Amino acid sequence: MTEMAAPYVLETNNLCKNYGGIEALKDASFSMKKGETIAIVGDNGAGKSTFVRNITGVEKSTSGTVKFLGKEVNFENPFEARRSGIETVYQNLALIDFLNVTENMFLGRELTRFNFGLFSWLNKKKMKSETKKLLSKTNVRINNLDQKLVNMSGGQRQCIAIARAAGWGEQLIIMDEPTAALGVKETSAVEEIIKGLKKRQISVLIISHNLRQGELFQ
């Protein structure tokens, strides 16, 4: 089966994760088609984040299988998942406070003018230009791309993390509790971004404890 012919973007079959004698995830079977936006909703401690970590290679499942684009996968780490086309916005956002917006958008994907190992020269102009394009895809407005994230609000940081995932995401974007620590206004801004991704037919999997959010993206 080719990637284009795969009926589902993501499938899990009887996925289980044990931590010693603690059963954190049991027989989690799930599937989603290309272009779908699906919310997995449940109480804190229900195993939602464990499910994400087992899909994206942060942790190894105890048993069960994961298929991505019709092919069984067993990612060794999140970088392998990202290279395959899965972008994830984790609860800790994976942003670096002392770097600016552009540097965070290109974290691990830095563009260089000359590449001589330790003596590489970053192409800052092109990265800033591309950052503007990536932000515009999700209608995220950041006036000063040279601003360090430590001086930004939680909502702005979350929007940057989502814009980065949406900008680079080729097949699937996973968001783990994207609005858990945000106020009403900031939550609304993030939800508008997600609605925009849905209109663009990008597959989005949202993990949330908020039942209203689960209904919002149906």
Biotite code that builds the C-alpha atoms (Angstrom):
import biotite.structure as struc

atoms = struc.array([
    struc.Atom([0.000, 0.000, 0.000], chain_id="A", res_id=1, res_name="MET", atom_name="CA", element="C"),
    struc.Atom([1.449, 3.369, -0.955], chain_id="A", res_id=2, res_name="THR", atom_name="CA", element="C"),
    struc.Atom([1.317, 6.433, 1.292], chain_id="A", res_id=3, res_name="GLU", atom_name="CA", element="C"),
    struc.Atom([-1.149, 8.149, -1.037], chain_id="A", res_id=4, res_name="MET", atom_name="CA", element="C"),
    struc.Atom([-3.450, 5.107, -0.987], chain_id="A", res_id=5, res_name="ALA", atom_name="CA", element="C"),
    struc.Atom([-3.442, 4.737, 2.814], chain_id="A", res_id=6, res_name="ALA", atom_name="CA", element="C"),
    struc.Atom([-7.037, 5.149, 4.064], chain_id="A", res_id=7, res_name="PRO", atom_name="CA", element="C"),
    struc.Atom([-5.868, 6.495, 7.426], chain_id="A", res_id=8, res_name="TYR", atom_name="CA", element="C"),
    struc.Atom([-3.213, 8.987, 8.415], chain_id="A", res_id=9, res_name="VAL", atom_name="CA", element="C"),
    struc.Atom([-2.828, 7.418, 11.850], chain_id="A", res_id=10, res_name="LEU", atom_name="CA", element="C"),
    struc.Atom([-3.919, 4.090, 13.338], chain_id="A", res_id=11, res_name="GLU", atom_name="CA", element="C"),
    struc.Atom([-3.171, 2.441, 16.666], chain_id="A", res_id=12, res_name="THR", atom_name="CA", element="C"),
    struc.Atom([-4.151, -1.094, 17.573], chain_id="A", res_id=13, res_name="ASN", atom_name="CA", element="C"),
    struc.Atom([-4.352, -2.265, 21.221], chain_id="A", res_id=14, res_name="ASN", atom_name="CA", element="C"),
    struc.Atom([-1.644, 0.153, 22.338], chain_id="A", res_id=15, res_name="LEU", atom_name="CA", element="C"),
    struc.Atom([-0.598, -0.486, 25.947], chain_id="A", res_id=16, res_name="CYS", atom_name="CA", element="C"),
    struc.Atom([1.926, 1.163, 28.272], chain_id="A", res_id=17, res_name="LYS", atom_name="CA", element="C"),
    struc.Atom([2.911, -0.130, 31.710], chain_id="A", res_id=18, res_name="ASN", atom_name="CA", element="C"),
    struc.Atom([5.196, 1.541, 34.236], chain_id="A", res_id=19, res_name="TYR", atom_name="CA", element="C"),
    struc.Atom([6.102, -1.423, 36.398], chain_id="A", res_id=20, res_name="GLY", atom_name="CA", element="C"),
    struc.Atom([2.818, -2.525, 37.928], chain_id="A", res_id=21, res_name="GLY", atom_name="CA", element="C"),
    struc.Atom([0.978, 0.624, 36.838], chain_id="A", res_id=22, res_name="ILE", atom_name="CA", element="C"),
    struc.Atom([-1.120, 0.306, 33.676], chain_id="A", res_id=23, res_name="GLU", atom_name="CA", element="C"),
    struc.Atom([-1.126, 3.815, 32.183], chain_id="A", res_id=24, res_name="ALA", atom_name="CA", element="C"),
    struc.Atom([-2.596, 2.871, 28.807], chain_id="A", res_id=25, res_name="LEU", atom_name="CA", element="C"),
    struc.Atom([-4.654, -0.202, 27.928], chain_id="A", res_id=26, res_name="LYS", atom_name="CA", element="C"),
    struc.Atom([-5.787, -1.436, 24.500], chain_id="A", res_id=27, res_name="ASP", atom_name="CA", element="C"),
    struc.Atom([-5.916, 2.029, 22.898], chain_id="A", res_id=28, res_name="ALA", atom_name="CA", element="C"),
    struc.Atom([-7.211, 1.549, 19.357], chain_id="A", res_id=29, res_name="SER", atom_name="CA", element="C"),
    struc.Atom([-7.708, 4.651, 17.233], chain_id="A", res_id=30, res_name="PHE", atom_name="CA", element="C"),
    struc.Atom([-7.828, 5.827, 13.621], chain_id="A", res_id=31, res_name="SER", atom_name="CA", element="C"),
    struc.Atom([-8.092, 9.130, 11.776], chain_id="A", res_id=32, res_name="MET", atom_name="CA", element="C"),
    struc.Atom([-8.354, 10.029, 8.106], chain_id="A", res_id=33, res_name="LYS", atom_name="CA", element="C"),
    struc.Atom([-6.503, 12.706, 6.185], chain_id="A", res_id=34, res_name="LYS", atom_name="CA", element="C"),
    struc.Atom([-7.931, 16.170, 6.813], chain_id="A", res_id=35, res_name="GLY", atom_name="CA", element="C"),
    struc.Atom([-9.760, 15.189, 9.996], chain_id="A", res_id=36, res_name="GLU", atom_name="CA", element="C"),
    struc.Atom([-9.585, 17.191, 13.223], chain_id="A", res_id=37, res_name="THR", atom_name="CA", element="C"),
    struc.Atom([-10.160, 14.888, 16.181], chain_id="A", res_id=38, res_name="ILE", atom_name="CA", element="C"),
    struc.Atom([-10.113, 15.669, 19.901], chain_id="A", res_id=39, res_name="ALA", atom_name="CA", element="C"),
    struc.Atom([-9.339, 12.997, 22.483], chain_id="A", res_id=40, res_name="ILE", atom_name="CA", element="C"),
    struc.Atom([-10.963, 14.259, 25.671], chain_id="A", res_id=41, res_name="VAL", atom_name="CA", element="C"),
    struc.Atom([-10.639, 12.894, 29.188], chain_id="A", res_id=42, res_name="GLY", atom_name="CA", element="C"),
    struc.Atom([-9.767, 13.679, 32.789], chain_id="A", res_id=43, res_name="ASP", atom_name="CA", element="C"),
    struc.Atom([-6.225, 14.382, 33.920], chain_id="A", res_id=44, res_name="ASN", atom_name="CA", element="C"),
    struc.Atom([-4.415, 11.090, 34.443], chain_id="A", res_id=45, res_name="GLY", atom_name="CA", element="C"),
    struc.Atom([-6.561, 9.228, 31.916], chain_id="A", res_id=46, res_name="ALA", atom_name="CA", element="C"),
    struc.Atom([-3.546, 8.369, 29.739], chain_id="A", res_id=47, res_name="GLY", atom_name="CA", element="C"),
    struc.Atom([-3.994, 10.968, 26.982], chain_id="A", res_id=48, res_name="LYS", atom_name="CA", element="C"),
    struc.Atom([-0.433, 12.323, 27.097], chain_id="A", res_id=49, res_name="SER", atom_name="CA", element="C"),
    struc.Atom([0.945, 8.792, 27.462], chain_id="A", res_id=50, res_name="THR", atom_name="CA", element="C"),
    struc.Atom([-0.876, 7.939, 24.229], chain_id="A", res_id=51, res_name="PHE", atom_name="CA", element="C"),
    struc.Atom([0.839, 10.850, 22.429], chain_id="A", res_id=52, res_name="VAL", atom_name="CA", element="C"),
    struc.Atom([4.275, 9.971, 23.796], chain_id="A", res_id=53, res_name="ARG", atom_name="CA", element="C"),
    struc.Atom([3.926, 6.392, 22.588], chain_id="A", res_id=54, res_name="ASN", atom_name="CA", element="C"),
    struc.Atom([2.877, 7.504, 19.102], chain_id="A", res_id=55, res_name="ILE", atom_name="CA", element="C"),
    struc.Atom([5.679, 10.020, 18.655], chain_id="A", res_id=56, res_name="THR", atom_name="CA", element="C"),
    struc.Atom([8.647, 8.046, 19.999], chain_id="A", res_id=57, res_name="GLY", atom_name="CA", element="C"),
    struc.Atom([9.085, 9.830, 23.323], chain_id="A", res_id=58, res_name="VAL", atom_name="CA", element="C"),
    struc.Atom([8.353, 6.497, 25.001], chain_id="A", res_id=59, res_name="GLU", atom_name="CA", element="C"),
    struc.Atom([8.165, 2.876, 23.859], chain_id="A", res_id=60, res_name="LYS", atom_name="CA", element="C"),
    struc.Atom([4.807, 1.149, 24.172], chain_id="A", res_id=61, res_name="SER", atom_name="CA", element="C"),
    struc.Atom([4.631, -2.095, 26.144], chain_id="A", res_id=62, res_name="THR", atom_name="CA", element="C"),
    struc.Atom([2.557, -3.713, 23.403], chain_id="A", res_id=63, res_name="SER", atom_name="CA", element="C"),
    struc.Atom([0.372, -2.854, 20.435], chain_id="A", res_id=64, res_name="GLY", atom_name="CA", element="C"),
    struc.Atom([1.114, -1.258, 17.065], chain_id="A", res_id=65, res_name="THR", atom_name="CA", element="C"),
    struc.Atom([1.139, 2.177, 15.438], chain_id="A", res_id=66, res_name="VAL", atom_name="CA", element="C"),
    struc.Atom([0.573, 2.756, 11.727], chain_id="A", res_id=67, res_name="LYS", atom_name="CA", element="C"),
    struc.Atom([1.301, 6.038, 9.988], chain_id="A", res_id=68, res_name="PHE", atom_name="CA", element="C"),
    struc.Atom([0.128, 6.504, 6.395], chain_id="A", res_id=69, res_name="LEU", atom_name="CA", element="C"),
    struc.Atom([-0.686, 2.792, 6.217], chain_id="A", res_id=70, res_name="GLY", atom_name="CA", element="C"),
    struc.Atom([2.767, 1.640, 7.308], chain_id="A", res_id=71, res_name="LYS", atom_name="CA", element="C"),
    struc.Atom([3.631, 0.218, 10.713], chain_id="A", res_id=72, res_name="GLU", atom_name="CA", element="C"),
    struc.Atom([6.114, 2.474, 12.513], chain_id="A", res_id=73, res_name="VAL", atom_name="CA", element="C"),
    struc.Atom([8.157, 2.265, 15.696], chain_id="A", res_id=74, res_name="ASN", atom_name="CA", element="C"),
    struc.Atom([9.801, 5.657, 16.126], chain_id="A", res_id=75, res_name="PHE", atom_name="CA", element="C"),
    struc.Atom([12.975, 5.659, 18.213], chain_id="A", res_id=76, res_name="GLU", atom_name="CA", element="C"),
    struc.Atom([12.557, 9.318, 19.136], chain_id="A", res_id=77, res_name="ASN", atom_name="CA", element="C"),
    struc.Atom([10.466, 12.418, 18.285], chain_id="A", res_id=78, res_name="PRO", atom_name="CA", element="C"),
    struc.Atom([12.962, 13.474, 15.602], chain_id="A", res_id=79, res_name="PHE", atom_name="CA", element="C"),
    struc.Atom([12.164, 10.345, 13.590], chain_id="A", res_id=80, res_name="GLU", atom_name="CA", element="C"),
    struc.Atom([8.452, 11.092, 13.907], chain_id="A", res_id=81, res_name="ALA", atom_name="CA", element="C"),
    struc.Atom([9.046, 14.660, 12.754], chain_id="A", res_id=82, res_name="ARG", atom_name="CA", element="C"),
    struc.Atom([11.053, 13.548, 9.738], chain_id="A", res_id=83, res_name="ARG", atom_name="CA", element="C"),
    struc.Atom([8.165, 11.260, 8.790], chain_id="A", res_id=84, res_name="SER", atom_name="CA", element="C"),
    struc.Atom([5.710, 14.173, 8.828], chain_id="A", res_id=85, res_name="GLY", atom_name="CA", element="C"),
    struc.Atom([4.338, 14.248, 12.395], chain_id="A", res_id=86, res_name="ILE", atom_name="CA", element="C"),
    struc.Atom([4.698, 17.584, 14.210], chain_id="A", res_id=87, res_name="GLU", atom_name="CA", element="C"),
    struc.Atom([3.830, 17.669, 17.910], chain_id="A", res_id=88, res_name="THR", atom_name="CA", element="C"),
    struc.Atom([3.121, 20.572, 20.263], chain_id="A", res_id=89, res_name="VAL", atom_name="CA", element="C"),
    struc.Atom([3.863, 19.151, 23.717], chain_id="A", res_id=90, res_name="TYR", atom_name="CA", element="C"),
    struc.Atom([2.617, 20.643, 26.980], chain_id="A", res_id=91, res_name="GLN", atom_name="CA", element="C"),
    struc.Atom([6.079, 22.079, 27.673], chain_id="A", res_id=92, res_name="ASN", atom_name="CA", element="C"),
    struc.Atom([6.062, 23.605, 24.130], chain_id="A", res_id=93, res_name="LEU", atom_name="CA", element="C"),
    struc.Atom([9.748, 22.660, 23.466], chain_id="A", res_id=94, res_name="ALA", atom_name="CA", element="C"),
    struc.Atom([10.682, 26.342, 23.140], chain_id="A", res_id=95, res_name="LEU", atom_name="CA", element="C"),
    struc.Atom([13.829, 28.030, 24.463], chain_id="A", res_id=96, res_name="ILE", atom_name="CA", element="C"),
    struc.Atom([13.232, 31.198, 26.459], chain_id="A", res_id=97, res_name="ASP", atom_name="CA", element="C"),
    struc.Atom([16.532, 32.960, 25.724], chain_id="A", res_id=98, res_name="PHE", atom_name="CA", element="C"),
    struc.Atom([16.171, 32.554, 21.956], chain_id="A", res_id=99, res_name="LEU", atom_name="CA", element="C"),
    struc.Atom([14.075, 34.886, 19.814], chain_id="A", res_id=100, res_name="ASN", atom_name="CA", element="C"),
    struc.Atom([11.041, 34.047, 17.662], chain_id="A", res_id=101, res_name="VAL", atom_name="CA", element="C"),
    struc.Atom([12.992, 33.246, 14.493], chain_id="A", res_id=102, res_name="THR", atom_name="CA", element="C"),
    struc.Atom([15.548, 31.118, 16.335], chain_id="A", res_id=103, res_name="GLU", atom_name="CA", element="C"),
    struc.Atom([12.780, 29.078, 17.961], chain_id="A", res_id=104, res_name="ASN", atom_name="CA", element="C"),
    struc.Atom([10.909, 28.628, 14.679], chain_id="A", res_id=105, res_name="MET", atom_name="CA", element="C"),
    struc.Atom([14.066, 27.178, 13.100], chain_id="A", res_id=106, res_name="PHE", atom_name="CA", element="C"),
    struc.Atom([15.267, 25.271, 16.174], chain_id="A", res_id=107, res_name="LEU", atom_name="CA", element="C"),
    struc.Atom([16.935, 22.133, 14.808], chain_id="A", res_id=108, res_name="GLY", atom_name="CA", element="C"),
    struc.Atom([16.317, 23.322, 11.245], chain_id="A", res_id=109, res_name="ARG", atom_name="CA", element="C"),
    struc.Atom([18.782, 26.203, 11.057], chain_id="A", res_id=110, res_name="GLU", atom_name="CA", element="C"),
    struc.Atom([19.665, 27.539, 7.614], chain_id="A", res_id=111, res_name="LEU", atom_name="CA", element="C"),
    struc.Atom([23.308, 28.321, 6.893], chain_id="A", res_id=112, res_name="THR", atom_name="CA", element="C"),
    struc.Atom([25.183, 30.385, 4.326], chain_id="A", res_id=113, res_name="ARG", atom_name="CA", element="C"),
    struc.Atom([28.339, 28.335, 4.777], chain_id="A", res_id=114, res_name="PHE", atom_name="CA", element="C"),
    struc.Atom([28.511, 25.017, 6.571], chain_id="A", res_id=115, res_name="ASN", atom_name="CA", element="C"),
    struc.Atom([31.919, 24.163, 8.037], chain_id="A", res_id=116, res_name="PHE", atom_name="CA", element="C"),
    struc.Atom([30.880, 22.192, 11.105], chain_id="A", res_id=117, res_name="GLY", atom_name="CA", element="C"),
    struc.Atom([31.495, 24.286, 14.218], chain_id="A", res_id=118, res_name="LEU", atom_name="CA", element="C"),
    struc.Atom([32.293, 27.284, 12.022], chain_id="A", res_id=119, res_name="PHE", atom_name="CA", element="C"),
    struc.Atom([28.964, 27.400, 10.147], chain_id="A", res_id=120, res_name="SER", atom_name="CA", element="C"),
    struc.Atom([27.439, 30.793, 9.340], chain_id="A", res_id=121, res_name="TRP", atom_name="CA", element="C"),
    struc.Atom([23.697, 31.147, 9.924], chain_id="A", res_id=122, res_name="LEU", atom_name="CA", element="C"),
    struc.Atom([21.527, 32.668, 7.204], chain_id="A", res_id=123, res_name="ASN", atom_name="CA", element="C"),
    struc.Atom([19.581, 34.886, 9.610], chain_id="A", res_id=124, res_name="LYS", atom_name="CA", element="C"),
    struc.Atom([18.015, 37.024, 6.899], chain_id="A", res_id=125, res_name="LYS", atom_name="CA", element="C"),
    struc.Atom([16.448, 34.070, 5.113], chain_id="A", res_id=126, res_name="LYS", atom_name="CA", element="C"),
    struc.Atom([15.295, 32.475, 8.373], chain_id="A", res_id=127, res_name="MET", atom_name="CA", element="C"),
    struc.Atom([13.543, 35.699, 9.390], chain_id="A", res_id=128, res_name="LYS", atom_name="CA", element="C"),
    struc.Atom([11.881, 35.948, 5.988], chain_id="A", res_id=129, res_name="SER", atom_name="CA", element="C"),
    struc.Atom([10.707, 32.315, 6.181], chain_id="A", res_id=130, res_name="GLU", atom_name="CA", element="C"),
    struc.Atom([9.486, 32.851, 9.755], chain_id="A", res_id=131, res_name="THR", atom_name="CA", element="C"),
    struc.Atom([7.163, 35.595, 8.541], chain_id="A", res_id=132, res_name="LYS", atom_name="CA", element="C"),
    struc.Atom([5.722, 33.198, 5.963], chain_id="A", res_id=133, res_name="LYS", atom_name="CA", element="C"),
    struc.Atom([5.288, 30.414, 8.534], chain_id="A", res_id=134, res_name="LEU", atom_name="CA", element="C"),
    struc.Atom([3.495, 32.748, 10.955], chain_id="A", res_id=135, res_name="LEU", atom_name="CA", element="C"),
    struc.Atom([1.260, 34.135, 8.219], chain_id="A", res_id=136, res_name="SER", atom_name="CA", element="C"),
    struc.Atom([0.021, 30.615, 7.386], chain_id="A", res_id=137, res_name="LYS", atom_name="CA", element="C"),
    struc.Atom([-1.708, 30.521, 10.774], chain_id="A", res_id=138, res_name="THR", atom_name="CA", element="C"),
    struc.Atom([-2.469, 34.262, 11.037], chain_id="A", res_id=139, res_name="ASN", atom_name="CA", element="C"),
    struc.Atom([-0.149, 34.609, 14.029], chain_id="A", res_id=140, res_name="VAL", atom_name="CA", element="C"),
    struc.Atom([0.963, 38.221, 14.391], chain_id="A", res_id=141, res_name="ARG", atom_name="CA", element="C"),
    struc.Atom([4.281, 38.878, 16.143], chain_id="A", res_id=142, res_name="ILE", atom_name="CA", element="C"),
    struc.Atom([5.553, 42.417, 15.564], chain_id="A", res_id=143, res_name="ASN", atom_name="CA", element="C"),
    struc.Atom([9.137, 41.888, 16.700], chain_id="A", res_id=144, res_name="ASN", atom_name="CA", element="C"),
    struc.Atom([10.725, 38.614, 15.550], chain_id="A", res_id=145, res_name="LEU", atom_name="CA", element="C"),
    struc.Atom([13.925, 39.518, 17.433], chain_id="A", res_id=146, res_name="ASP", atom_name="CA", element="C"),
    struc.Atom([12.083, 39.463, 20.763], chain_id="A", res_id=147, res_name="GLN", atom_name="CA", element="C"),
    struc.Atom([13.170, 36.721, 23.156], chain_id="A", res_id=148, res_name="LYS", atom_name="CA", element="C"),
    struc.Atom([10.406, 34.376, 24.274], chain_id="A", res_id=149, res_name="LEU", atom_name="CA", element="C"),
    struc.Atom([11.107, 34.962, 27.966], chain_id="A", res_id=150, res_name="VAL", atom_name="CA", element="C"),
    struc.Atom([9.465, 38.385, 27.531], chain_id="A", res_id=151, res_name="ASN", atom_name="CA", element="C"),
    struc.Atom([6.319, 37.026, 25.851], chain_id="A", res_id=152, res_name="MET", atom_name="CA", element="C"),
    struc.Atom([2.965, 35.904, 27.252], chain_id="A", res_id=153, res_name="SER", atom_name="CA", element="C"),
    struc.Atom([1.894, 32.279, 27.531], chain_id="A", res_id=154, res_name="GLY", atom_name="CA", element="C"),
    struc.Atom([-0.586, 32.782, 24.725], chain_id="A", res_id=155, res_name="GLY", atom_name="CA", element="C"),
    struc.Atom([2.036, 34.226, 22.388], chain_id="A", res_id=156, res_name="GLN", atom_name="CA", element="C"),
    struc.Atom([4.395, 31.361, 23.162], chain_id="A", res_id=157, res_name="ARG", atom_name="CA", element="C"),
    struc.Atom([1.693, 28.794, 22.519], chain_id="A", res_id=158, res_name="GLN", atom_name="CA", element="C"),
    struc.Atom([0.790, 30.432, 19.205], chain_id="A", res_id=159, res_name="CYS", atom_name="CA", element="C"),
    struc.Atom([4.443, 30.333, 18.149], chain_id="A", res_id=160, res_name="ILE", atom_name="CA", element="C"),
    struc.Atom([4.700, 26.638, 19.029], chain_id="A", res_id=161, res_name="ALA", atom_name="CA", element="C"),
    struc.Atom([1.559, 25.858, 17.038], chain_id="A", res_id=162, res_name="ILE", atom_name="CA", element="C"),
    struc.Atom([2.631, 28.041, 14.107], chain_id="A", res_id=163, res_name="ALA", atom_name="CA", element="C"),
    struc.Atom([5.961, 26.201, 14.022], chain_id="A", res_id=164, res_name="ARG", atom_name="CA", element="C"),
    struc.Atom([4.198, 22.832, 13.949], chain_id="A", res_id=165, res_name="ALA", atom_name="CA", element="C"),
    struc.Atom([1.671, 24.009, 11.355], chain_id="A", res_id=166, res_name="ALA", atom_name="CA", element="C"),
    struc.Atom([4.381, 25.542, 9.200], chain_id="A", res_id=167, res_name="GLY", atom_name="CA", element="C"),
    struc.Atom([6.504, 22.413, 9.098], chain_id="A", res_id=168, res_name="TRP", atom_name="CA", element="C"),
    struc.Atom([3.795, 19.776, 9.463], chain_id="A", res_id=169, res_name="GLY", atom_name="CA", element="C"),
    struc.Atom([3.395, 17.751, 6.284], chain_id="A", res_id=170, res_name="GLU", atom_name="CA", element="C"),
    struc.Atom([0.893, 15.085, 7.320], chain_id="A", res_id=171, res_name="GLN", atom_name="CA", element="C"),
    struc.Atom([-0.234, 15.311, 10.946], chain_id="A", res_id=172, res_name="LEU", atom_name="CA", element="C"),
    struc.Atom([-0.130, 17.830, 13.795], chain_id="A", res_id=173, res_name="ILE", atom_name="CA", element="C"),
    struc.Atom([-0.621, 16.607, 17.370], chain_id="A", res_id=174, res_name="ILE", atom_name="CA", element="C"),
    struc.Atom([-1.381, 19.112, 20.140], chain_id="A", res_id=175, res_name="MET", atom_name="CA", element="C"),
    struc.Atom([-1.176, 17.983, 23.754], chain_id="A", res_id=176, res_name="ASP", atom_name="CA", element="C"),
    struc.Atom([-3.406, 20.242, 25.926], chain_id="A", res_id=177, res_name="GLU", atom_name="CA", element="C"),
    struc.Atom([-2.799, 23.344, 23.750], chain_id="A", res_id=178, res_name="PRO", atom_name="CA", element="C"),
    struc.Atom([-4.870, 25.697, 25.962], chain_id="A", res_id=179, res_name="THR", atom_name="CA", element="C"),
    struc.Atom([-4.459, 24.150, 29.424], chain_id="A", res_id=180, res_name="ALA", atom_name="CA", element="C"),
    struc.Atom([-2.533, 27.079, 30.939], chain_id="A", res_id=181, res_name="ALA", atom_name="CA", element="C"),
    struc.Atom([-4.138, 29.920, 28.964], chain_id="A", res_id=182, res_name="LEU", atom_name="CA", element="C"),
    struc.Atom([-6.766, 32.533, 29.783], chain_id="A", res_id=183, res_name="GLY", atom_name="CA", element="C"),
    struc.Atom([-10.043, 32.994, 27.921], chain_id="A", res_id=184, res_name="VAL", atom_name="CA", element="C"),
    struc.Atom([-8.700, 35.458, 25.315], chain_id="A", res_id=185, res_name="LYS", atom_name="CA", element="C"),
    struc.Atom([-5.529, 33.463, 24.646], chain_id="A", res_id=186, res_name="GLU", atom_name="CA", element="C"),
    struc.Atom([-7.516, 30.221, 24.435], chain_id="A", res_id=187, res_name="THR", atom_name="CA", element="C"),
    struc.Atom([-9.788, 31.792, 21.824], chain_id="A", res_id=188, res_name="SER", atom_name="CA", element="C"),
    struc.Atom([-6.769, 32.809, 19.726], chain_id="A", res_id=189, res_name="ALA", atom_name="CA", element="C"),
    struc.Atom([-5.370, 29.273, 19.776], chain_id="A", res_id=190, res_name="VAL", atom_name="CA", element="C"),
    struc.Atom([-8.761, 27.790, 18.891], chain_id="A", res_id=191, res_name="GLU", atom_name="CA", element="C"),
    struc.Atom([-8.989, 30.097, 15.868], chain_id="A", res_id=192, res_name="GLU", atom_name="CA", element="C"),
    struc.Atom([-5.617, 28.810, 14.675], chain_id="A", res_id=193, res_name="ILE", atom_name="CA", element="C"),
    struc.Atom([-6.859, 25.228, 14.980], chain_id="A", res_id=194, res_name="ILE", atom_name="CA", element="C"),
    struc.Atom([-10.017, 26.086, 13.041], chain_id="A", res_id=195, res_name="LYS", atom_name="CA", element="C"),
    struc.Atom([-7.810, 27.541, 10.302], chain_id="A", res_id=196, res_name="GLY", atom_name="CA", element="C"),
    struc.Atom([-5.817, 24.296, 10.109], chain_id="A", res_id=197, res_name="LEU", atom_name="CA", element="C"),
    struc.Atom([-9.070, 22.374, 9.798], chain_id="A", res_id=198, res_name="LYS", atom_name="CA", element="C"),
    struc.Atom([-10.136, 24.553, 6.865], chain_id="A", res_id=199, res_name="LYS", atom_name="CA", element="C"),
    struc.Atom([-6.802, 23.810, 5.195], chain_id="A", res_id=200, res_name="ARG", atom_name="CA", element="C"),
    struc.Atom([-7.555, 20.067, 5.522], chain_id="A", res_id=201, res_name="GLN", atom_name="CA", element="C"),
    struc.Atom([-4.522, 19.457, 7.726], chain_id="A", res_id=202, res_name="ILE", atom_name="CA", element="C"),
    struc.Atom([-4.951, 16.430, 9.987], chain_id="A", res_id=203, res_name="SER", atom_name="CA", element="C"),
    struc.Atom([-4.966, 17.602, 13.612], chain_id="A", res_id=204, res_name="VAL", atom_name="CA", element="C"),
    struc.Atom([-5.147, 15.457, 16.751], chain_id="A", res_id=205, res_name="LEU", atom_name="CA", element="C"),
    struc.Atom([-5.960, 17.446, 19.889], chain_id="A", res_id=206, res_name="ILE", atom_name="CA", element="C"),
    struc.Atom([-5.518, 16.099, 23.416], chain_id="A", res_id=207, res_name="ILE", atom_name="CA", element="C"),
    struc.Atom([-7.676, 17.937, 25.949], chain_id="A", res_id=208, res_name="SER", atom_name="CA", element="C"),
    struc.Atom([-9.485, 17.608, 29.276], chain_id="A", res_id=209, res_name="HIS", atom_name="CA", element="C"),
    struc.Atom([-11.983, 20.263, 28.129], chain_id="A", res_id=210, res_name="ASN", atom_name="CA", element="C"),
    struc.Atom([-15.205, 18.678, 26.831], chain_id="A", res_id=211, res_name="LEU", atom_name="CA", element="C"),
    struc.Atom([-16.272, 21.960, 25.194], chain_id="A", res_id=212, res_name="ARG", atom_name="CA", element="C"),
    struc.Atom([-13.087, 21.865, 23.107], chain_id="A", res_id=213, res_name="GLN", atom_name="CA", element="C"),
    struc.Atom([-13.913, 18.353, 21.943], chain_id="A", res_id=214, res_name="GLY", atom_name="CA", element="C"),
    struc.Atom([-17.279, 19.575, 20.680], chain_id="A", res_id=215, res_name="GLU", atom_name="CA", element="C"),
    struc.Atom([-15.817, 22.729, 19.144], chain_id="A", res_id=216, res_name="LEU", atom_name="CA", element="C"),
    struc.Atom([-13.860, 20.928, 16.421], chain_id="A", res_id=217, res_name="PHE", atom_name="CA", element="C"),
    struc.Atom([-16.512, 18.420, 15.335], chain_id="A", res_id=218, res_name="GLN", atom_name="CA", element="C"),
])
